[in-house]
Amino acid sequence: METDFSYIDENYKRILNNVSEAAAKYRKPEEKIRIMAVTKTVDPAAVNHAIGLGIDLLGENRVQEYMSKKDAYKDAEVHFIGHLQTNKVKYIIDSVKLIQSVDSLKLAEEIDKHANRAGKIQDILIELNIGGEESKSGIDRSMLDELICRTAELEHVRIKGLMAIPPALGPEKFLCEMQEIYEDISGKNIKNVSMDILSMGMSGDYVQAIKYGSNLVRIGSALFGARIYK
């Protein structure tokens, strides 16, 4: 018996409409906004259904879960968005297009080492803990510039932008701060740093994030429904 995934169709249609309206209201016509399907605890069959609807970007949070599911996925670009331990880098280096959650030089150096082994330049984002929350990963704002400059010196890593998870309460202030930081770094023209991607906005705040410059929104529950995280 086939699972009924029609709810994903309706959710995706609603998300597309919301993104389109936000882009028309807040952004220039040439600015493109990508929708990422966050697949944490989602069955590959549901993910593949979303890919069939037009989703072409997946976000993976956990290395072990990703490794168990990746061969079941249809063709789609995969980014790693969760907290990444240095000893897990070797498992994903060959198959992810971009690592969004780099928050230390130690992790960047480990990615550089394994990217060298794999014969590739690994695209990354620097994750900023914009709200200074102890429960979240990400570099502190006061250390961001140094991390960017030192990571930019690595030969097999390329910084493509910033990622953040603003506090759930009152996120607009922090989204605005992220936009200012992103634009400030863009204007510095640092070698090996291209501010192409501002990844922020999730199921509850992606419309606000688009208002403040996000061009990649990471959507899980609004697409796949509420899930019980294991």
Order of alpha helices (4+ residues) and beta strands (2+ residues): alpha-beta-alpha-beta-alpha-beta-alpha-beta-alpha-beta-alpha-beta-alpha-beta-alpha-beta-alpha
